[in-house]
Amino acid sequence: MSKEILMFVESLSHEKGVAKDVIFDALESALAMATKKKYREDAEFRVVIDQDSGDYKTFRRWQVLDPQRELEEEETYNPDAELSPEEAAEKAPELGLGDFHEEPVESVEFGRIGAQAARQVLNQRVREAERAQVLEKYLPRVNELVGGTVKRVTREDVIVDLGNNAEARLPRGNLIGRETFRVGDRLRALLMEVTPEVRGPQLILTRKSSQMLVELFKVEVPEIAEQVIEIRAAAREPGSRAKIAVYTNDGRIDPVGACVGMRGSRVQAVSGELAGERVDIVPWHENPAQLAINAMQPAEVQSIVLDEDTHSMELGVAEESLAQAIGQKGENVRLASNLTGWTLQVMSSEEAEQRQEEEAQSYVREFMESLSVDGNVAAVLAEEGFTSVEEVAYIPIEELRAIDGFDDEIVDELRKRARDVLLNQAIASEELLSDGEPAADLLNMEGMDRQLAYRLAANSVVTMEDLAELAIADLVEIDGTLGEERAGELIMTARAPWFAEESAASGEAVEDLESNA
């Protein structure tokens, strides 16, 4: 029997790829269960197997517990497996609460164990160990590249065998375009998610993530794996086109050339893995405008206007390059926008110049009207990059004095006029807010701010009741900055007391009916 146990453990360890310790532990549990069935009582047993010889011993055990302790629901004192402190003192005075008292009993024979029951226990323990191994191995590898063999193809998923009892699921929605795989095909994908579940960890793969592009370049370009070159940004339209921005601190290395490889070998290897996806490699730059110019390659940008407030840029390109800059169905400019993190708008150089001219003229008109200056002075301010009266009023005075033709007298007068304009606007705003006084319930209503409350009061909407009677279109008309969604939320909040009253009235009616009955 001892040899049979050792052979059994050796065979199962080799078959399942699980440590022998785990199998010995499972076998001890199976023998303990068989012993428990033999004695047919609510006793507890422990089996110890000598892993060198295969010999084993069985012990019946009792735990020392206080019978007066608080028991959980459906839990009772078990005299077959528990000892009171007094009983324990009779058997062994040194036993304390929580300790175990054991006595050797006759062991059941290994060959007499119900094979099916033993195998079930062993298989369960082995499965638990396998799941733990898979979780331990793959949880730290989320967002890394993994490879395997297609094991099964269903309508919803491609099941991939990663080896060592690990399987992953590649949903069809995570495939590139219309690519297909057959059983036995090798594939690589990005490990997107690891979800621990009762039946085992769920490993979810994807081939559409931009991170997969990065991981493939790490495999193909040793300089990236060694962190000599960094991929600072990546953007993809899976199966069609992608862009990456690369950077290095080593002036001796051309990061773009290193990623392209000799005769394009490296980038072609990545493209081949991604179903022929075309990959543009551009140099990274800290300046967002220069990065946008790089990202638009192969189109050449002739002019650029950057708006930090809206986080957007207007790019001007030659008329004949406009289609190339935009790309098929807007693909090139869309990828460049994703790569830079800025909203990019592409237009011809002529259209860009016209827009800039129109914008400059609007600034000129604003300065002429607000500051009461002639067209020449207003044009100079616009040409120097001033876009608002606020900039004229509060920009460091040295910048105004640096403008050709502006002496101290002109600068002081411009700043004075600009600040007077802003002061008059502030006074007008205060007067508007003071035209009506909102009621306390409107002012303190959830979602309401002070300025909006006063603006509503100036339009005869003084209480929550007044607001509740408005339609969404009426509220949007009063304050054009409100969207329909927020306007609707404010009105529903104002109407909440109506619904509360209706509910209370309904409850009173039910009570009256019950009392009459």
Helices and strands as residue ranges (DSSP letters): H 2-16, H 20-39, E 44-49, E 56-64, E 82-83, H 85-91, E 100-105, G 110-112, H 115-138, G 139-141, E 145-153, E 157-163, E 166-171, G 172-174, E 186-195, E 202-206, H 210-220, H 222-225, E 229-237, E 241-248, H 255-260, G 262-264, H 265-273, E 278-283, H 288-295, E 301-307, E 312-317, G 319-321, H 322-326, G 328-330, H 331-340, E 343-348, H 349-371, H 375-383, H 389-394, H 397-401, H 408-434, H 440-443, H 450-458, H 464-468, H 472-478, H 484-516
